[in-house]
Amino acid sequence: MPRIPFTPAQLEALESAYRTANYLSAEEANQLAESLELTNTRVKIWFQNRRARERREKRERDESYESTISSNASSPEPQCDIVL
């Protein structure tokens, strides 16, 4: 089965729905699919993939933050010479 990309309008509607709730009830998924002229399965899979992307991006941000902290911790502190 060929991959059919989402239209920009469909993506905006899906993102908007996702910002409202990360999970859809069966009825919400059916309504969204119908309004976007998509299958219920495509909507459900889009939401699964979107949640996975969010988890991956959070993990990458956390790893990046942790590596910044550890590299800063291993850097020598600047010397301050105070003359009285």
LUMMAR-14800 format. One record per residue (C-alpha): residue number from 1; chain; x, y, z. Coordinates in steps of 0.2 Angstrom, whole numbers, plus 2048, in hexadecimal, padded with zeros to 3 digits. Each point is the difference from the previous one (the first is absolute). Layout:
N
ATOM  seq  mol  xx  yy  zz
ATOM  NUM  A  X  Y  Z
...
END
This chain:
84
ATOM  seq  mol  xx  yy  zz
ATOM  1  A  800  800  800
ATOM  2  A  808  811  7FB
ATOM  3  A  804  80D  80D
ATOM  4  A  7F4  80E  7FF
ATOM  5  A  806  810  809
ATOM  6  A  7F4  80A  80B
ATOM  7  A  7FB  811  7F9
ATOM  8  A  806  80F  809
ATOM  9  A  7EE  803  806
ATOM  10  A  7FF  7EF  807
ATOM  11  A  810  801  809
ATOM  12  A  7FB  811  808
ATOM  13  A  7EF  7F8  806
ATOM  14  A  80A  7F1  807
ATOM  15  A  80C  80B  809
ATOM  16  A  7F2  80A  807
ATOM  17  A  7F7  7F1  806
ATOM  18  A  810  7F9  807
ATOM  19  A  803  811  80A
ATOM  20  A  7EF  7FE  807
ATOM  21  A  803  7ED  805
ATOM  22  A  80E  7F4  7FD
ATOM  23  A  7F3  7F2  800
ATOM  24  A  7F0  7FF  7F7
ATOM  25  A  7F1  7F6  805
ATOM  26  A  7F9  7F4  7F2
ATOM  27  A  7F2  80C  7FD
ATOM  28  A  80C  80F  7FF
ATOM  29  A  80B  7F6  7F4
ATOM  30  A  7F1  7FC  7F5
ATOM  31  A  7FA  812  7FF
ATOM  32  A  811  807  7FC
ATOM  33  A  803  7F3  7F3
ATOM  34  A  7EF  803  7F8
ATOM  35  A  803  813  800
ATOM  36  A  811  7FE  7F8
ATOM  37  A  7FB  7F3  7F4
ATOM  38  A  80C  7F4  807
ATOM  39  A  7FE  7EE  807
ATOM  40  A  7FF  7FE  812
ATOM  41  A  80F  7F5  7FF
ATOM  42  A  80B  80E  7F9
ATOM  43  A  7FA  80C  80D
ATOM  44  A  804  7F4  80E
ATOM  45  A  811  7FC  7F9
ATOM  46  A  804  812  7FD
ATOM  47  A  7FD  803  813
ATOM  48  A  80B  7F1  805
ATOM  49  A  80E  807  7F5
ATOM  50  A  7FE  811  807
ATOM  51  A  801  7FA  812
ATOM  52  A  80F  7F6  7FC
ATOM  53  A  808  80F  7F7
ATOM  54  A  7FD  80B  810
ATOM  55  A  807  7F2  80B
ATOM  56  A  810  7FF  7F5
ATOM  57  A  802  813  7FF
ATOM  58  A  7FE  801  813
ATOM  59  A  80D  7F3  802
ATOM  60  A  80C  808  7F4
ATOM  61  A  7FE  811  80A
ATOM  62  A  803  7F8  810
ATOM  63  A  810  7F7  7FA
ATOM  64  A  806  810  7F8
ATOM  65  A  7FD  809  811
ATOM  66  A  808  7F3  80A
ATOM  67  A  810  800  7F4
ATOM  68  A  800  813  802
ATOM  69  A  800  7FE  813
ATOM  70  A  80D  7F3  801
ATOM  71  A  80C  809  7F4
ATOM  72  A  7FD  810  80B
ATOM  73  A  804  7F6  80F
ATOM  74  A  810  7FA  7FA
ATOM  75  A  806  811  7FA
ATOM  76  A  80B  809  80C
ATOM  77  A  7F9  80E  80A
ATOM  78  A  807  811  7FB
ATOM  79  A  80D  806  80C
ATOM  80  A  7FC  810  809
ATOM  81  A  80F  809  808
ATOM  82  A  7FA  80C  80D
ATOM  83  A  80D  80D  806
ATOM  84  A  7FD  809  810
END
